[in-house]
Amino acid sequence: MRMIKFSTPLQDKKYFNNVKKLLDSKKSLHGPGENIFKIKKDLKKQFGFEHVHLTNSCTAAMEICALMLNLKKNDEVLMPSYNYNTTASSFVRTGCKIRYCDIRKENLLPSFDDFKKNVNKNTKVIIVIHMQGLCVEYLDKLKNFCLKKKIILIEDAAPALGTFLKGKSVGSFGDFATFSFHETKNYQSGIGGLLVVNNKRFRKKSDLVFDKGTDRTYVVSDPNYHKKYYSWVELGSCFRLPELNASYLQPQIKDINKVIDYRGKLFKRYYENFSNWLKDEFLICNKYQHKDKYNYHAFTIILKKKEREKFLRYLKNQKIIAFISFEALHLSKMGKKWLTKNTNLKNTNEIIKKIVRLPMHNKLSIQEVDYISKKVKDYFKK
């Protein structure tokens, strides 16, 4: 039995062939080129995304959001503490403060009240996290709440491309949305990301920030633009996804439904293996509760009694690499530095010590899922 990794980079000849095609063409590896344009077209067709930027990471996409909003010293950004650190660091670099909210035990997502009770006169942004590809059930309600309060809503949808709620893709509800194409995600460009700009008021500004703070795109592509030479007009940086990375990603975007179907089989096999079994030992926390589509990014359990480190060592001895995720932001050195006076984070504090993500990736087999399931059962039978 080989070591079963938690995640593995997707290396497929079919996708490499598209990279070879670009290299053989001797066209620019920087771009934007044919692959970038095809991806944008496919994203619009499949998900309805009208205005997007393919970025070199999901972090870069979030940093563009932060740069566009011009937040002040006492302005607050509200987000769950159980969250990836660059979501917070993108904003604290602009000088604002972070306020954390709690999550629910059953799905690692905040409730609507978790957000609502933490909003105050300084709240300028709410970031809803689509943790492990799941989305909250109240996105429409949260969107309307933010509109009424004049709060910017951002969807951090890093692992969630392909998940839908009420017939709409995640990433369609907020003013902005960010996605990741890191090699741990369902669809990969090695490293890469996506920014979706739904709020039309920010679309031109996003173009300028994305292109190193310049109006180069308009000078080069718009014959009616009023300037002959491009110049520095906004704060920006080098955020672009290279055409080389896009050439590997582009055929995957066409295969999104195939990927979701396959991962769905793996997820459902896990669930079948564990359903009605040892419910006193762990909780399956990302069973999708909506009638809409889930992209099956992760299979996560929350231990109830057993000690996690011992469980992880056991799995490793059985050649299974599980993942324990990351430390909650409010407990981290930098997270504390920008922490505002906080509400109770009881659930977060309790479950971060118990979360275990079992292997889930595009190269995992049904046989390996059955093997993992058996070894997990054997452990809890002791």
Buried (B, 14 or more C-beta within 10 A) or exposed (E): EEEBBBBBEBEBEEBEEBBEEBEEEEBEBEBBBBBBBBBBEBBEEBBEBBBBBBBBBBBBBBBBBBBBBEBEEEBBBBBBBBBBBBBBBBBBEBEBBBBBBBBBBBBBBBBBEBBBEBBEEBBBBBBBBBBBBBBBBBBEEBBEBBEEBEBBBBBBBBBBBBBBBEEBBBBBBBBBBBBBBBBBBBBBBBBBBBBBBBBEEBEBBBBBBBBBBBBBBBBEEEEEEEEEEBEEBBBBBEBBBBBBBBBBBBBBBEBBEEBBEBBBEBBBBBBEBBEEEEEEBBBBBBBBEBEBBBBBBBBBBBBEEBEBEEBBEBBEEBBBBBBBBEBBBBBBEEBEEBBBEBEEBEBBBEBBEBBBBBBBBBBBEEEBBBBBBEBBBEBBEE
